[in-house]
């Protein structure tokens, strides 16, 4: 067998360059106290090995680490996809149910009022989904998912559900 790494079936040209560009994982607060920088003492640029006051450890600069976005988790991403599909189906259901009820509802409302209310109902799921994503952008994931579940319960397309899309209410 040839032990040359260039001939290995699992290596590709340029693997070494990719490894060199891969970021190293950052360490947050798990560094031992000896690795952290001590505060600089008064007159010179000498570093003091003793803590500034007893019981108080110097704090490492974590401002750059806090600026990094954490992203969303896999479970949250899957739930957002499922709920996004539900809201898309709700939009289609409101459109089909509204068109199916149009002939039967014309004796109660003038045509412009009915069409305006129908289009508001058709756009409501998409507006709720978008508003929830924008308003909970910096919040916790459970708040975002809860708001989407509440919207899914409130925005059920009843004309489509009750009449099966025919609008026979």
N, C-alpha and C positions, 0 to 999 in steps of 0.2 A: 504494500500500500504506500501511496505517496503521502507524506506528512506535510507537504507544502500547503499553507493556508490559502494560497491563490487558487489551488485546484479543488478546494473544498466545494461540495455541491451547494452548501447553504450560505456561501458568501457571495457578495455581489461587488462589482466594481464601484468604488465610492463609499463603501460602508465606513471606512475610517474617517472620511470627511464628515459623514453624518454624525458619527459619535463625537467628533470634536465640536460640532455646532449644537449638540443637545444641551439644554440648560441643566444646571445642577440643582437639585432640590434645595430650597432654602430652609434654614432652621429658624424656627420662631422663638420660642421661649424655653427650649429644652437645652440650651447651652449651659454648662456649669458656670458657677459664679467666678471661677478663676479665669475663664475665657473672656468674660466681659471686661470692657474698659473701665478703669477706675477714673474718677474725676481728676482733672488737672489741678495741681496745687498752685497756690498764689503767685509767687514772684517769677519763677522760671518756667520753662517748658518741661519740667521734670514730672514724671508720672509717679503718683503716690500709690503704693501697694496696699495701704491701709484704707478701709472704707471711710467715707466722710463722717459718718456717725455710727455708733454701734447699733446693730440691728437693721440698718438700712443698706441694701445692696444697690450698687449703681445699675441703672437700667440701660440696656442696649438700645440703639436707635432703630426703631421698627417702623418708621414712617414710610419707607419705601415698600416694606412688606405689606403694610395696610392698604397701600394704593392698588395692589394687585387684586383683580376681581377673582372671586372664588368660583363663579359660574354656577350653573344649576346642576343638581344631581340627576342621575339617570331615571330614578323613579318619578321625580317631578317632571322631567322631560316627557316621559311616557304618558303621565296623567294629563299634561298639557295637550299632547297630541290627541288623546282620546276625547277630552272635553272639547277641543277644537273641532273634531269630527262631529260630535254631538251638536255643537252650535251650527255647523254647516248644514246638517240635516234639519235642524230647527228652521233655518232660513228657507230651505227648500219646502219644508212642510207648511210654513206660513204662506209662501207664494202659491202653492197648489191649493191649499184650503181657502185662501182669500179669493182666488179666481173662481173656485167652485161655488162659493157663496154669493158671488157678485149678482147673479140674476135674482136670487131670492131676497137679497137685502136692499135692492133698489127701491122698493116701495116704502122703506123706512127712512132712507137717507138719500140726498141728492148725489149724483154720480161723482162730482169733484170731492165731496167730503168722504165718500166711501173709498175712493182711490187713494186719497191722502192718508187715511187711517190704515188702509191695507199696506201701503208702502212703508209707513212707520213700523207696522208690525213685522214686515219682512226684514227691515233693517235692524230691528231691536236686538236680535241675537248677536249679530256682527258688532254692533256698537257696544253691547255689554262686554263681549270678549275683549275687544280692543281697549275699552276704558279700564277694565280690570287689569290687563297686562300693563298699561301705562301708569295707573295709579298705585299699583303695588310693586313697582319696579325695584325699589330699594328695601322692600319689606321681606318678611319671612315667607317661605314657600307655603306653609300651611294656611296663611292668610289668603294668598292668591288662589290656592285650590279651593278653600272654603267659599270664597266669593264666586268662583266659577260654578261650584255645585249649587249654591243658592240661586244663581241666575238660571241654571239648567232646570231647577224646580219651578221657577217663576215663569219662564218663557216657553213652556210647553205649547206647541201649536194645536190648541184644542179643536179648531175647525177640521183639521186634518185627522186628528186622533178620533174624534167622535163620529165623523161622517165618512172616514176612510178616504178623504180627499174629494169626495163628491159635494161636500158642503150642504148636505140635506139636513139642516137643523130645523 
